[in-house]
Amino acid sequence: MDAQKELDTRGLNCPLPILKAKKALADMRSGEVLKVVSTDPGSTRDFQAFARQTGNELVEQASSNDEFIHFLRRR
């Protein structure tokens, strides 16, 4: 999936990946996609809740090795 911005949050634990994603999304235009790469296993659940609470669309989630990848579309 194409993303207009990528955020590397490897090595950071909750709530830092969410806080950094929130800040990055604030600087993006509506409809743009943010890719977040995390090593926090709880980030999958955290980003699902974040999307529900903020109205941003969680387009896709995937995991590869010990990394969790989240794609969020700015509302």
C-alpha positions as CSV (number, residue, x, y, z in Angstrom):
1,M,0.0,0.0,0.0
2,D,1.2,3.5,-0.8
3,A,1.6,5.9,2.0
4,Q,2.3,9.6,1.8
5,K,4.3,9.5,5.1
6,E,6.1,6.8,7.1
7,L,6.7,6.7,10.8
8,D,9.3,4.5,12.4
9,T,8.3,3.7,16.0
10,R,10.5,0.6,16.4
11,G,11.7,0.2,20.0
12,L,9.0,2.4,21.4
13,N,6.2,1.1,23.6
14,C,2.7,2.3,24.2
15,P,1.6,5.1,24.2
16,L,4.5,6.6,22.2
17,P,3.6,5.0,18.8
18,I,0.1,6.4,19.1
19,L,1.2,9.8,20.2
20,K,3.7,10.1,17.3
21,A,1.0,8.9,14.9
22,K,-1.4,11.4,16.2
23,K,1.1,14.2,15.7
24,A,2.0,13.0,12.2
25,L,-1.7,12.8,11.1
26,A,-2.3,16.3,12.3
27,D,0.3,17.5,9.7
28,M,-1.3,15.5,6.9
29,R,-4.2,16.4,4.6
30,S,-7.5,14.5,4.6
31,G,-7.4,11.2,2.7
32,E,-3.6,10.9,3.0
33,V,-2.2,7.6,4.3
34,L,0.3,7.2,7.2
35,K,2.3,4.0,7.5
36,V,3.5,3.2,11.1
37,V,6.1,0.5,11.8
38,S,6.2,-0.7,15.4
39,T,7.8,-3.5,17.4
40,D,5.2,-3.2,20.2
41,P,2.9,-6.2,20.0
42,G,0.2,-4.2,21.8
43,S,0.2,-1.7,18.9
44,T,-2.2,-3.8,16.9
45,R,-5.0,-3.4,19.5
46,D,-3.9,0.2,20.3
47,F,-4.2,1.4,16.7
48,Q,-7.6,-0.3,16.4
49,A,-8.8,1.7,19.4
50,F,-7.1,4.9,18.2
51,A,-8.9,4.7,14.8
52,R,-12.3,4.2,16.5
53,Q,-11.8,7.1,18.9
54,T,-10.4,9.6,16.4
55,G,-12.4,8.8,13.2
56,N,-9.3,8.1,11.2
57,E,-9.6,4.9,9.1
58,L,-7.4,1.9,9.9
59,V,-6.9,0.7,6.3
60,E,-4.6,-2.2,6.9
61,Q,-2.6,-4.0,9.6
62,A,0.1,-6.6,9.0
63,S,2.9,-8.2,10.9
64,S,6.3,-9.5,9.6
65,N,8.9,-11.0,11.9
66,D,8.8,-8.9,15.0
67,E,7.4,-5.8,13.3
68,F,3.8,-4.6,13.2
69,I,2.7,-2.3,10.3
70,H,-0.3,-0.1,10.4
71,F,-1.8,2.0,7.7
72,L,-4.1,4.9,8.7
73,R,-6.0,7.2,6.4
74,R,-6.4,10.7,7.7
75,R,-10.1,11.7,8.2
